[in-house]
Amino acid sequence: MAEAMTEKVFDPVSRSWVTHKITPQAAGKIVRAKYKRTTVRYRTSEKPGSVVVDTRKRYLYYVLPDGKAVRYGIGVGREGFTWSGREKVSRKAKWPSWTPPQEMIVRERKKGRKLPRYMPGGPKNPMGARALYLGATEFRIHGTNEDWSIGRAVSSGCIRMLNEDVEDLYNRVSVGAQVNVL
């Protein structure tokens, strides 16, 4: 059974913040409603075909012509694992394999969690359905099998998306596209 999570919500009756327990499945449903992919007006100096990642607001924008963008909900790096800068998409992969960095293996072992040295692509892989590799870094824009993580700062620096959203982005973005992480 999945472990319950907590979510703080404002209760207008008591005029205070209250904590509710929520399952990851229920959180995933909430995420799908709140962070639904949509086309929005978007003012930017970035060229169409570029990607802008707004880590603070938890949105990724794929820039379209005429002042528009496709907006996707994302999960971002937790405290101490955030980053910003410009990279280019250096590679794309369907159902990517995952090789955790050594420092992640050590860090998780200290927490009592044992990570595999390698995991082939597939539905149980934390990289999800697609991955966009960013330059020569270890950072990726990738899918996730943890829908509840969208809208949250929980990753080790990668940008997480719902699998159906990363599949959509994968089909739009070209290798060489500019990615600006704010």
N, C-alpha and C positions, 0 to 999 in steps of 0.2 A: 504494500500500500504506500502511496506517495505521501511524503511528509507535508503537513500543513504549514503554510506560510502566514505571516501577518501583514495586514494592510491597514494603514491609518486613513480614516475618512472623517470629514467634518460632518457632525450631526447638527442640523439646523434647529432641532427641538431643544437639545441641551446646550447648544451654542459652544460645543467643545469638540476636540478631536478624540475619536474613539478608535480602539484597535479591534479589528475583526480577524478571526482565523479564516484562512482561505486555502483551498487545495491548489496545487500547481495547475490542474486541469481547469478549475474555475478562473484562475488568474490568466491562463491562456485565452479563455473566451473574452475576458475583459480587454486584454491586449488587442485581440483581433478587432474589437469594436473601436477602441480608442486610437489605435495606430493604423487604421485601414489605409491602404495605398490609395492615393488620389492625385489628380492633376490640379496644381495650384498656380496662382500668379506668383512670380518669383523674380525680383529685381537683383541682378548680379552682373558683374563684369566678366564672369566666366563664360567661355564659349559653349554653344550647344554641343552636347556629347560629353561634357565634363561632369564630374561628381563633386558635390559639396557636402561635407559631413558636419552637421551642427551638433557636437557632442553635448553641449549644455541643454539644448532643447530635445535631444534624442530623435532627431530626424536626419535622413539622408535625402539629398535632392539630386535627381538626374536632370540636368539642364536641357530644356527644349528651346526651340526658336521662339521669338515673339514674346519674351518675358514670362515664360511659363516653365514649370518643372514638374516632374513626377516626384511626389513626396512619399517616403517610406518611413515607418517607425523602425528604430534601431535600439540595440543594447550596446553599451560602450564599456570602456575600461573602468574598473573600480578605482577607488582612491589609491594613488601611487602607481597606477598603471595606465594613466591617460597620456595622450601625446597629441601633438598638433604639427602640421607641416604639409608640404606638398610632395606627392609621389605620383608616379604613373603606374597604370595597370601594366604589369610586366608579363602576366600569364593568367589564363583562365582555366578552370578545371571543373568537370562534372563529377559529382560524388567523390570529392577529393579524399585521399588518405590523410592520416594525421600522425605526425611524429612530434610529440610534445618536446619542447626545448628542455635540456638537462636541468636548467634552473627551476623550471616548473615542476619537474619530477621530484627534485629535492624539496622544494617548498611544500608540495602537497604531501610528501612522505612525512614531513614534520607535523602535519595535521592529522596523520593517521590514514591518509588515502593513498592507495597505490595506483599509479597511472600506468597504462601499457607503454612500452617503448615505441610501439607502432600499432596503428589501427587502420585496416582497410576501409575504403569508402563504403557507405551504406547508411540506412536509417538510424542506426545506433551511434554513428560517428558524430561527435560534437561539431564537426565542420559543416554538417548539413548537406544539402543537395548540390550546392555550387560554391565555388570560391574564386575571388578575384585577388590575385597576389599583388602586393603593393611594392614596387621597386625591388630592391635587394633586402628589404626588411623581413622580419618574421611576422609582420602584421598582415591581416587579410580582412577583406569584407566577405563574410561567409554566412551560410544558413545556420540554423540551430535546431536541435531536437528538444530544446527547452523554450517553448513559446513564451512562458511566463517571464523570461529574462528580457524581453523587448520592453523598452522604456526604462530600463534599470542600468545602473553602473555596477556590473558584476564580472566582466570579462578580464582577461589578462592583457587587454589592449586592442584586441581585434574588434571589428565592428560586426555585430550580429544582426541578422535579419530573419524574418519568417521565411521558411523554405520557399513558399510560393512567390514571395517578393524577391528573393535573391535569384530565383529562376527568371523572373521578369527582367530584373536589372542585368543579369548575365546576357540575355538576348539583346539588350540595347547597347551595352558598353563594348567598345573595341579595345583590344590590346593597344597600349600607348595613350589611352585617355588620361587626362589630368584628373587627379583626385586631390581636393583641398580639404584637409581636416582642420576644423576651427577649434 
